[in-house]
Amino acid sequence: MSTTTDSAVTEEELAAGRRAFDLDRKHVFHSWSAQKQIKPMTVTKAEGSYVWDGEGNRLLDFSSQLVNTNIGHQHPKVVAAIQEQAGKLCTVAPQHVNDARSEAARLVSELTPGNLDTVFFTNGGADAIEHAIRMARLHTGRYKVLSAYRSYHGGTALAINVTGDPRRLPNDYGNAGTVHFHAPFLYRTQFHSTTEEEECQRALDHLEQLILLEGPGAFAALVLESIPGTAGIMVPPAGYLEGVRELTRKYGIMFIADEVMAGFGRSGKWFAIEHAAGVEPDLITFAKGVNSGYVPLGGVAISDEIAATFADTPFPGGLTYSGHPLACAAAVATIGAMREEGMVENAARLGETVFGPGLDALAQKHQSVGEVRGTGAFWAIELVKNQETREPLAAYGGSSPAMNALIGACKERGLLPFANFNRIHVVPPLNISDEEARTGLGILDDVLAIADGYTES
């Protein structure tokens, strides 16, 4: 391997990593995996934009793990806040007030658009989706939920049924009240569009027709990622989110903006919904970047109108660890560090000056690249066998020997990628340096040369 062994990784740490791997293989059940077919990478340490694997190799983390370590690894201000909170109050039941939760709720409310000034904290993104839909159903007295194909909303029972990618299929029994629609995606248009304007209008027409055919009075909520993440980072065309908001208001449907991945600076704004000026959803779900996953935390930001529904009527939902003090202290410190260090602004600048131009150059150079798209520190490289036919380098919902080879080549060169189906995503920490960002793009340049060998002329 061409990656270097960092002297900071001690033999003791490597031995601990080997023991951890052996125990993992004996006792740990991994998500989304056939258990005997995987060889998970051991992480022995992490710092900033880097992780070290079980052999001591340092890897530039272009994945932000699951696109959640927005502030990088081991940020000292957040680590210190967790330590301080642990020394003061490790845990408390959610029916009691604690200062970390109160301050975290204030800060989140300060960042959300419009009057979403009440926050219900969860343990992560999936149960944020579950509770947001429950709120919408109880508020409207309706049941059905609209969500897009090519989306991901979580792995719990309702969240996976709302999801629009193939992970839903083994868990979908058709009884969740979910109706899926096609969101705009010009590169693989379902509407035979030739421009972003056509794609936007035809997608909105399709959505309204679906609402009418299914019965407008049946829908409690429409759940939509402000920018779809795992499904491919398809930035909505101008006017689409505004059009969705108009349709939901027209038919009395609650608009839930899923900001679990796109929120907290990832797109170059605090929330990706801000890219559509003036759009105020009824509910926002968040997690991941709110504290970079240092301690599990998610939540629902609630509009005044929906919050009022439960002013004198109990909300039938809750979690033992809702607003956990350690998690909320981490969120307070994270938001503070992001503001003090200008991380959201840095993500926007990186998108404009480093990732956008750099990825465009790679697209021009490599015949395996069908499209690059994104914003901020949130980009996808669509890999194809043929640029004319747009046949993907791996089938939708699967992988391929070519993609496996590319992922391996990235790691051999010192880059930890985020890959899904036929795509490699460029989603590093928001505070990555320009030099580190360009190093990662350089590695991708080398790897895409390998991908070119899998193309068909």
N, C-alpha and C positions, 0 to 999 in steps of 0.2 A: 504494500500500500504506500502511496506517496504522501499520506498524511504523516505529520511528525508526532512523535511521542513527547508530550509536554513534561518537563522535569518537575512541575508542580504536582503531578500525580504520583503519589508515593506507592511503593510496593505494598504497603499495608492497605491502601485504598484499592489497589488492583485485586488483592486477595479477597477483600470484602466484596468486591464486585463479582468475583467468580463464585463466591459462596451464595451471594444473592441470586445469581443466575440459576445455580443448581436448585435452590429452594423454590424459585419461581417455577421452574419446569416441573417440579413435583407437586406444588400446592396451589398455584395461582391460575385462575380461570380468566382468560383475556377476552375483551369485548370484540365483536365483529370478526371473530377468527375461528378457523378450524384448528383446534388446540394442538394437534400433533403435526400440523403443517407449518408452524411458525417457529422462528428463532429470533425472539425479540432482542433488540439492542439494549445492553446495560448502560445506564448513565451513572457514572461514578461521581461527577461533580458538574457544576454549571456556574457560569459567571458572565454577566453582560450579554453579549450576543453569541456566546459559545457554550457548547457542552462537550464533555469528555466521555468517550465510550469505555467499554470494559477492557479494551487493550491499551487505554491511555491516549488514544488519538483525539486530537482537538478538532471539533466540527463547528463550522459557522452555521448557526441555527437560522436557516431561511424558512423555517416552518412556524416559529414561535410556539413550538410544541403542537397544540391543536388550535393555532391562531389565537392564543390567549395571553402569552407572556408579552404584552404590549410594551412594558417598561423593561424588558430584558430579565435576565436571571439574577437573583440575589441582590436586588437593589437595596443599598444599605439603609435608606430611610424607611423602607417598608419592613425590612427585617427588624430594624430597631423598634418600630411601632408595634409589631407583633410581640416582641420580647417584653416591651413595657406593659402592654395590655395583659399578657400572661401573668406578669408579676402583680397586677392589680385585680383583675377579675377574668378568669379563664372562660367561664360559661355562666349563663343565667337563663332561666326559662323565658320564652318569648312574651309571656303576659306581663313581665316586669320591664320597666324602663331601664335602659342602660345608655350611658352617654355616647359610646361608640356608635350604636345604632342610630341614635337621634341625630348625631352629627353627619353620619353617612347619608341618612335620608335627606337632610337639609342640602347637602352638597349635590346629590343626584337631582333633587327638585330644582336646584339652581341652574342645572345644565339642560334639563329637558325643555322642549319647546312648549309654548302655550301654557295651559293651566294644569299640566300633569304634575301636581304638587304634593301628591300622597304616594308613599312607596310601601309596597308589601315585599319583604325580603324572603327569598327562597334559598335553596342550596345550590342551584345551578339553573341553566337555561331551560332544560326540559320541564322541570316543575314550574318554572315561570310561565311557560306556554300553557301548561295544564291549568294553572290558576287564572291566567288571563282569560282563557276561553270560558272557564266556569263563571267568572265575573260577568262576561258579556252575555252568557246564556241567562243568568239570573236577572241581569239588568233589563234585557229585552223580552224575556219570556219565550224566546225562540231556541231552536236546537242546532240547525245545520251550520256548518262552517265551510267557508271557501278558502282554498289554499292552492298554490301553484305547483304544477309539475316542475321538476328540476329545482327542488327546494329541500332544505333539511331543518327540522324544528325540534329534534330530540328523540331519545330512545325509550321514553316511558310510554304507557299504553296509548293514551290519546295523542301525544306528541308524535309518535312514530306513524300513526294513521294520518295525521295532518301532513306529515312529510311527503314530499313528492318525488323522492329518488328511490331506486330499487330496494333499498333497505327496508322499505315499508312492506314489500310484497309478502314475505313469509309471516308477517304479523297482521295482515289486513284481512278481516273477516266481513267487511262491508257494513258493519253496524255502528260505526263511530260518528255517522252524520257528516262525513267529510265529502265535499264535492271539489274536484280538482279542475283547474283551468290552465291554459297556456299563457304564460307571461311573455313579454317581448324578448326575443333573442335573435337578432337579425342574421347572425352568422349561420344559424341553423333554423331559419324561420319556418314556422308552421303556417304562415299566412301568405306565402309567395310574395313577400315584400322585396322591394329593391332599394329602399331608403329607410333611414331611421324614422322619418316622419310617417311613412306608410306603416311601418311595423308598429309604431306607437298607436296610431288610430285604429288599425285592424285588431290589435290586441285588446283595446278598450271596447270596440264593438263586439268582439267575441265574448268578453267578460259580461257585458250587459245582456247579451242574448242568452247566455247561460243562466244568469240570475232570473231572467224572465221565464225561461223554460222550466227552471227548478222551482219557481215560486218565490217572489221577492219577500213575502212575509214569513218565509221559513228560516231565513238566515240570521243567526245571532251575530256572526263575526266574519270578517275577512282577515286572514293572517298572511302577511307578506314580509319577507326579508327586504329591508330597504335597499340593500344590495345583496343578492344571493351570494353565499360564501362557498361552502363545500361543493355546491352544484356547479360552480364555474365562474364566479365573480362577473356576472353579467350586469354591468351598470345600466340602469333603466334609461331609455331615451328621454330627452327633454319633454316634459308634459305628461309622462305616464303616471307618476305618483300623484300629480295634481288631478289627473283624470280619475284615478282610483278613488281618491278622497271624495270627489264630486259624486261618483256612483254610490259610495257607501252612505253618504249623506242623503242622497235622493231616495234610497230604499231603506233607510233606518238601520243600516248594518254597522256594527262597531268595527272600526279599523284598528287592528293590532299590528303595529310595526315591530317586527322581530329584529332587534339590534344586538342579539347575543354575540355574533361574530363581528358585525360591521361597526358596532358602537365603540365608544370611548377611544376615539382618535384614529382608528384603523383606516378610515377612508380619507383622512385629512380634515375631518370635522369631528366635533364631539360625538354627534350622532349622524349617521349617513342620511337620515331623512332630511337633514338640513340642506342637502344638495338640491332639494326641491323647495324653492322659496315659499314660505307661508303654509306649508302642509303641517297640520297638527293632528296626529292620530288620537284615538280615544284611549289607547293603552300602548305602552312600550315595554317590551320584554328585554332584559339585559342580563349579562353574566360576564364570563371570560375577562375582558379588559377592565372591568370595574375595579379589580384588584390584581389583575394578571394571574389569577388562579393560585396565588400564594396560600390562601385558605379558601375552600369552596364557598362561592357566593353567587347568587343571582337575584333577580327581583322583577317586579312589575311596577311601572310608574303609571298612576291612575289619574284620569281626568276628574275634575271636580264633579261633573255630572254623574259619572259612575260611582265615585266615592259616596255621593249623597244617597244612592240606593241603599247603602249599608249603614247609614247614619243611625237609624233606629231599628233596623232589621239585621240580625247577626249574619255575618258572612260564614257559610259553612265550609271552612277550609283552614288549614294551618299546618305547621311543621315544627317538630321539636326544636330544630336548630335555626328557626327563622330569626334573622338578625343576630347571628352568633357574634359575640363581642370580638373574638379574634379576627373573624372575617371582616367585620365592619371597621375595625381599627386599621386593617390592611387597606380597605377601600379609602378611608379618610387619608391615609398616608399616600396612597397611589394617586388619587386626584390631586393632592397637594404637590407631589413631585412632578406630575405631568404639567401642571400649571407653572410651577417655578422654573422648570427646565424647558418649557416651550415644546413639549413633545408632539402635541397635535399640529402645531405650526410646522414642526420639523417633518412630520409625515407628509403634509401637503407639499412642502418644498422638495422632499425626496421624490415624490411622484412627478412633479413638474420638471425637475432638473436632472435626476439620476435615473429612476426606474422607467419613466415614460420614454425619454430619448434612448436610453440604453436598450430597452426591450424592442423598441421600434427598429433599432439597428440590427438586432439579432433576427428579427422577422424578415428584414430585407436580405439578410445574408444566408439564412438556412431554409432549404426547401421543405424541411419537416415541420416548419411553423406555419400553421394555417392562420392564426390570429393571435395578437396579444391585446389584452384589455384590462382596464383597472383604473385606480385612482389612489392617491396617497401611498400607503405601504400595503396595498391590497391589489395584487395583479395575478393574472392567469396567462399561461402560455398554452394555447390549443395546438396539440401535435397531431399531424395527419400523415397518412401514407401518400396522399396525392392532393396537391393544392387545388387542382381543378375540381375533382370529385368531392373533396373534403372528407374522404373516408378517414375515420379516426384511427390513431395508432393503437388504440385498444377499444374494444366494443363498449358501448354505454352499459354501465353496470358491471364491468369486468376489468381485467388487466390483460397483459400480453407479455410474451418473452421480451419484446422490444422495450416496453415500459420498465420491466424488472431490470433489464440491463442498464437502462438510463439511471434508475434510482441507485443501483450499485455503483455506477460510474461516478455519480455525484458524491457518494460517501467516500469512495476511494480517493477523491480529489479534495476531501475536507469540507464538504457541504452536506448539511442535513436538509433534505428537501421536503416539501409537502406535495404529495402526488395523489391524484384521484382520477381513476379511469384513464383517459388519454391526455391528462393535463398535469403540468407542473405549476404550482402556485408560488409566487414570490411574495412572502408574507413575513418578513423579519420583524424584530422589535422596532418600535417607532423611534427609538433613540440610537439606532445603529449609525455608525459613522459613515461618511461618504466613502472613505477608503474601504471599509468592510463591505459596503453595498456594492462597490465596483469590483471587489474581489469575488463576491458571489456571482455577479453577472459574468465575470471572466470564466469562472468554472462552468457556468451554464453554456457559455459559448463553446467550450471544449466538448461538453456533453452533447450539445445539439449537433455537432459535427458527426458524432456517433449515430444520433437519431437520423441524420440525413441518409445513412447507409440502409435504413429500413424503408425508405420511400420508393415509390414507383413512378417512373417518368411517364 
